[in-house]
Amino acid sequence: LYEHSIELKAGETKLMPLTLEVKKDIRKPELFTYTIYRTSGEYSEDKLTLPEGLEVVIEPSELTVCPNTTYISILTIRTSPGVTGGEYYFLLERYLENGFRGRGWIRVNVTP
């Protein structure tokens, strides 16, 4: 799904658009949800806490979607100047009310 790599320096913020194209998969408006959490590595599902100084959010993370429509959410990765550098992995999952699921991993590399 969203297998990406993002590079940023401590103190920077990066934005990544997440595009959702709803085709004729649904017949009526349905709830769509993004979730994202830190993992121990690519293809891992272990939920880890975020280190101090690293913030990851998706806005909006919940949408009511309709057929034949495109939606854009923004993934924001924000670091403080004192964040510990290194590689961080995140699992981005998406859910549609009718049971559809998708997922992908994002690697975030923070340099001092």
SVG drawing of the C-alpha trace seen along z (x, -y; Angstrom):
<svg xmlns="http://www.w3.org/2000/svg" viewBox="-26 -22 49 31">
<polyline fill="none" stroke="black" stroke-width="0.4" points="0.0,0.0 2.2,-2.9 5.7,-1.5 7.7,-4.7 10.8,-6.0 10.9,-9.5 14.1,-11.3 14.2,-14.2 16.5,-16.0 15.8,-16.5 13.6,-19.6 12.0,-19.2 8.4,-18.4 7.5,-16.4 4.0,-16.1 2.9,-13.2 -0.5,-13.2 -2.4,-9.9 -4.8,-9.6 -7.8,-7.3 -9.8,-6.6 -13.1,-5.0 -14.4,-3.3 -17.7,-1.4 -16.6,0.9 -19.3,-0.6 -23.0,-1.3 -23.6,-3.8 -21.6,-6.1 -19.3,-4.2 -16.8,-5.0 -13.1,-4.8 -10.4,-4.9 -6.6,-5.2 -4.5,-4.0 -0.7,-4.3 1.6,-3.1 5.3,-2.5 6.6,1.1 9.9,2.8 10.7,3.1 9.4,3.5 6.7,6.2 6.5,6.2 3.1,5.8 4.6,5.2 3.2,1.9 5.9,-0.3 5.6,-3.7 6.9,-6.8 10.2,-8.2 10.1,-11.6 10.2,-14.3 8.6,-12.4 5.0,-12.9 3.1,-11.1 -0.5,-12.0 -3.0,-11.6 -5.6,-14.3 -8.3,-13.4 -8.0,-9.9 -11.7,-9.1 -13.8,-9.9 -17.3,-9.1 -16.6,-8.1 -18.9,-7.7 -18.5,-5.8 -16.5,-7.4 -14.8,-10.0 -11.2,-10.8 -10.1,-11.9 -6.8,-13.2 -5.5,-12.9 -2.2,-14.3 0.4,-12.3 2.5,-14.6 5.8,-13.6 7.1,-16.2 10.4,-16.0 11.8,-18.2 15.5,-19.3 16.3,-16.9 14.7,-13.7 17.0,-10.6 18.2,-10.0 17.7,-6.6 15.3,-4.5 11.7,-4.2 9.1,-2.0 5.4,-2.6 2.5,-0.4 -0.2,-2.3 -3.5,-0.5 -6.7,-1.4 -10.2,0.0 -13.5,-0.4 -16.7,0.3 -17.7,3.1 -14.6,5.1 -12.0,4.0 -8.5,3.7 -5.1,2.5 -1.7,1.9 1.8,0.8 5.0,-0.1 6.7,-3.5 10.4,-3.9 11.3,-7.2 15.0,-8.0 15.8,-10.9 19.3,-12.4 20.7,-14.8"/>
</svg>
